[in-house]
Amino acid sequence: MQKILKGKVVADKIIDKIRRLSPKRSLGVIKVGSDPGSSSYLKGIRKTAERADVEIKVSELAENSMKEEIIESVKEMRESNEINGILLMEPFPKEISIDELIEIAGPEFDVEGIHPYNMGKLLLGEPQIIPSTPGAVLELMDFYGIDTEGAHTVILGRSKVVGKPLANLLLRKNPLGNATVTVCHSKTENLESLTETADILIAAIGKAEFVTEEFVREGVIVIDVGINMKDNHLVGDVDFESVKEKAHAITPVPGGVGSITTAVLLSNLYKL
Ligand SMILES: NC(=O)c1ccc[n+]([C@@H]2O[C@H](COP(=O)([O-])OP(=O)(O)OC[C@H]3O[C@@H](n4cnc5c(N)ncnc54)[C@H](OP(=O)(O)O)[C@@H]3O)[C@@H](O)[C@H]2O)c1
């Protein structure tokens, strides 16, 4: 296995596979207002979709849209025969949450795998739609032949979109599962005593360069999901330079897991 686990080659392989699938699929996107983070995410999705030959239909609503208008545009997409999956781009006005909207969209349009039905299937070990970030981690592991069976895998972070689904996926009785999983969060005590026993360490906490060399043992495989701004640069949750010296393999930021997520999102359209 190479030491620096880059994401682009993994994404290219997924995009190439999508391009050869037929019939072509369309992704509906609901976006409210002009949040710069979600605008740049959408730009990235458009670029990947173009390469994958997937159509994108965006419903852009004004910042001050009423709850009813947003619900109506989700319903319209559901009822249109041209949309195969709906991406709900946060943030939404405080009157409505993504949880309410995904219930309206329904599990059959849930391209992000966040509907309670799809989350439930994942928890049961029978995922139909895997959320894009955990999906990207699994694709990366598969591509580089990371053996999870019996490996002590420590996950930093228990969010609904990353840590929790990932922990359950890695627990599956599956070639990409069978790991012994420890999930850590902000109330975990003696974090370092847990991380230094990890064969595989996955960081998803949103704290710039938090994981330093003291957290890891020689030969660890490190997967950094974090995306943080530090001094006008993107950095991960892992202090790449110091941890790289001890790691057997490590993902960079940018250029690691983040490069794969939109490709996984688009591939989910073909699973819905
Ligand atoms: N690569 C991608 O495509 C991608 C996609 C999504 C997210 N991300 C990035 O991944 C990171 C995590 O995202 P998220 O949405 O999962 O974040 P989140 O919802 O804020 O969750 C962060 C998790 O980290 C835990 N945590 C915070 N500080 C900690 C500490 N000092 N020690 C141990 N655990 C700690 C929190 O614990 P509590 O539960 O106790 O609060 C929480 O479970 C962010 O940098 C985000 O930008 C990347």
The ligand as an SDF file (V2000), in Angstrom:
LIG
                    3D

 48 52  0  0  0  0  0  0  0  0999 V2000
  -14.6470   15.1300    3.7150 N   0  0  0  0  0  0  0  0  0  0  0  0
  -15.9530   15.4410    3.5890 C   0  0  0  0  0  0  0  0  0  0  0  0
  -16.5320   15.3460    2.5350 O   0  0  0  0  0  0  0  0  0  0  0  0
  -16.6800   15.8780    4.8260 C   0  0  0  0  0  0  0  0  0  0  0  0
  -18.0630   15.7160    4.9300 C   0  0  0  0  0  0  0  0  0  0  0  0
  -18.6790   16.0460    6.1480 C   0  0  0  0  0  0  0  0  0  0  0  0
  -17.9150   16.6080    7.1650 C   0  0  0  0  0  0  0  0  0  0  0  0
  -16.5960   16.8140    6.9790 N   0  0  0  0  0  0  0  0  0  0  0  0
  -15.7370   17.3840    8.0160 C   0  0  0  0  0  0  0  0  0  0  0  0
  -15.5920   16.4170    9.0490 O   0  0  0  0  0  0  0  0  0  0  0  0
  -15.5040   17.0540   10.3110 C   0  0  0  0  0  0  0  0  0  0  0  0
  -16.6180   16.5240   11.1780 C   0  0  0  0  0  0  0  0  0  0  0  0
  -17.8600   16.8310   10.5950 O   0  0  0  0  0  0  0  0  0  0  0  0
  -19.2430   16.5070   11.2950 P   0  0  0  0  0  0  0  0  0  0  0  0
  -20.3260   17.0430   10.4550 O   0  0  0  0  0  0  0  0  0  0  0  0
  -19.2660   15.0630   11.6710 O   0  0  0  0  0  0  0  0  0  0  0  0
  -19.0660   17.4160   12.6240 O   0  0  0  0  0  0  0  0  0  0  0  0
  -19.9990   17.6310   13.8810 P   0  0  0  0  0  0  0  0  0  0  0  0
  -21.4270   17.3420   13.5680 O   0  0  0  0  0  0  0  0  0  0  0  0
  -19.6360   18.9520   14.4390 O   0  0  0  0  0  0  0  0  0  0  0  0
  -19.5120   16.4980   14.9020 O   0  0  0  0  0  0  0  0  0  0  0  0
  -18.2480   16.5380   15.4610 C   0  0  0  0  0  0  0  0  0  0  0  0
  -18.0650   15.3520   16.3660 C   0  0  0  0  0  0  0  0  0  0  0  0
  -16.7540   15.4300   16.9260 O   0  0  0  0  0  0  0  0  0  0  0  0
  -16.8210   15.3110   18.3300 C   0  0  0  0  0  0  0  0  0  0  0  0
  -15.7600   16.1090   18.9400 N   0  0  0  0  0  0  0  0  0  0  0  0
  -15.6120   17.4500   18.9370 C   0  0  0  0  0  0  0  0  0  0  0  0
  -14.4900   17.8120   19.6080 N   0  0  0  0  0  0  0  0  0  0  0  0
  -13.9310   16.6680   20.0430 C   0  0  0  0  0  0  0  0  0  0  0  0
  -12.7730   16.3700   20.7940 C   0  0  0  0  0  0  0  0  0  0  0  0
  -11.9610   17.3340   21.2460 N   0  0  0  0  0  0  0  0  0  0  0  0
  -12.4830   15.0800   21.0600 N   0  0  0  0  0  0  0  0  0  0  0  0
  -13.2830   14.0710   20.6080 C   0  0  0  0  0  0  0  0  0  0  0  0
  -14.4030   14.2900   19.8870 N   0  0  0  0  0  0  0  0  0  0  0  0
  -14.7230   15.5710   19.6190 C   0  0  0  0  0  0  0  0  0  0  0  0
  -18.1950   15.8240   18.7130 C   0  0  0  0  0  0  0  0  0  0  0  0
  -18.5560   15.2880   19.9670 O   0  0  0  0  0  0  0  0  0  0  0  0
  -20.0060   15.5440   20.6500 P   0  0  0  0  0  0  0  0  0  0  0  0
  -20.9460   14.6310   19.9110 O   0  0  0  0  0  0  0  0  0  0  0  0
  -19.8010   15.1430   22.0630 O   0  0  0  0  0  0  0  0  0  0  0  0
  -20.3210   16.9920   20.4540 O   0  0  0  0  0  0  0  0  0  0  0  0
  -19.0330   15.3150   17.5490 C   0  0  0  0  0  0  0  0  0  0  0  0
  -19.4530   13.9870   17.7680 O   0  0  0  0  0  0  0  0  0  0  0  0
  -15.5690   18.5580    9.9950 C   0  0  0  0  0  0  0  0  0  0  0  0
  -14.2620   19.0590    9.8610 O   0  0  0  0  0  0  0  0  0  0  0  0
  -16.2800   18.6110    8.6700 C   0  0  0  0  0  0  0  0  0  0  0  0
  -15.9290   19.7710    7.9260 O   0  0  0  0  0  0  0  0  0  0  0  0
  -15.9640   16.4540    5.8410 C   0  0  0  0  0  0  0  0  0  0  0  0
  1  2  1  0
  2  3  2  0
  2  4  1  0
  4  5  1  0
  4 48  2  0
  5  6  2  0
  6  7  1  0
  7  8  2  0
  8  9  1  0
  8 48  1  0
  9 10  1  0
  9 46  1  0
 10 11  1  0
 11 12  1  0
 11 44  1  0
 12 13  1  0
 13 14  1  0
 14 15  2  0
 14 16  1  0
 14 17  1  0
 17 18  1  0
 18 19  2  0
 18 20  1  0
 18 21  1  0
 21 22  1  0
 22 23  1  0
 23 24  1  0
 23 42  1  0
 24 25  1  0
 25 26  1  0
 25 36  1  0
 26 27  1  0
 26 35  1  0
 27 28  2  0
 28 29  1  0
 29 30  1  0
 29 35  2  0
 30 31  1  0
 30 32  2  0
 32 33  1  0
 33 34  2  0
 34 35  1  0
 36 37  1  0
 36 42  1  0
 37 38  1  0
 38 39  2  0
 38 40  1  0
 38 41  1  0
 42 43  1  0
 44 45  1  0
 44 46  1  0
 46 47  1  0
M  CHG  2   8   1  16  -1
M  END
$$$$
